Amino acid sequence: MGSEGSPAAVTTVHVTGFKKFHGVSENPTETIVNNLMEYLKKKGLPKGLVIGSCNILETAGERVLDRLNNTLQSAITSKESESPSSNRIIWLHFGVNSGATRFAIERQAVNEATFRCPYETQWKPLKDPVVSSDGPITRIRKTTLPVEELTKILTSKGYNVMTSDDAGRFVCNYVYYHSLRFAEQNGIKSLFVHVPLFSTINEETQMQFAASLLEVLASSC
């Protein structure tokens, strides 16, 4: 009988970016995520890939949690309506590193919030835990996705990309830590990718990178 009649494997990816924040008047991730669906429609969705949602998050620390949790919970709701063996869920978060010259795939997040400047709500934590019940601020959560393999494949496609063990201590790390924690609790996956400014790597290249990353996630993970 083989696999005849078995549902094809589907990878559903929920994508987030961020609004502008102090020091970054135009966040490239807002543009990438807002334009992603239309870009993929023109390019053609890779086989086995479904874009579950595209959301822009506030760069506001604690205030980002409501929108993030709604996004995470919606992924769980859709997962429960599908066969677990045929539908894989990944949360893909994009954030900007204004000083970067290449893409960075983040391996982990740490349970520490130390913001260099107050964000939109004027919240400026200093060595506070992201999640108090998780214990010390040195606690680390790691993605279960194959970061090195993703980096190798994307590099072979011509992108200037690296792996990273430091997502910072700001809103990017804050979101990634919560996302990794929720993913572990619910049997799904999470990944954070830092991108440079458009003045460093232009918009079209960054859109191509996002599309290539999604294709690799759908086919390899």
Sequence and secondary structure as in RCSB ss.txt:
>XXXX:A:sequence
MGSEGSPAAVTTVHVTGFKKFHGVSENPTETIVNNLMEYLKKKGLPKGLVIGSCNILETAGERVLDRLNNTLQSA
ITSKESESPSSNRIIWLHFGVNSGATRFAIERQAVNEATFRCPYETQWKPLKDPVVSSDGPITRIRKTTLPVEEL
TKILTSKGYNVMTSDDAGRFVCNYVYYHSLRFAEQNGIKSLFVHVPLFSTINEETQMQFAASLLEVLASSC
>XXXX:A:secstr
 TTTT    EEEEEEEEE  BTTBSS HHHHHHHHHHHHHHHH   TTEEEEEEEEE S GGGHHHHHHHHHHHH
HHHHHTS TTTEEEEEEEEEE TT SSEEEE EEES B  SS  TT    SSB SSGGG STT EEE SS HHHH
HHHHHHTT  EEEES   SSHHHHHHHHHHHHHHHHT EEEEEEE  TTTS HHHHHHHHHHHHHHHHHH 
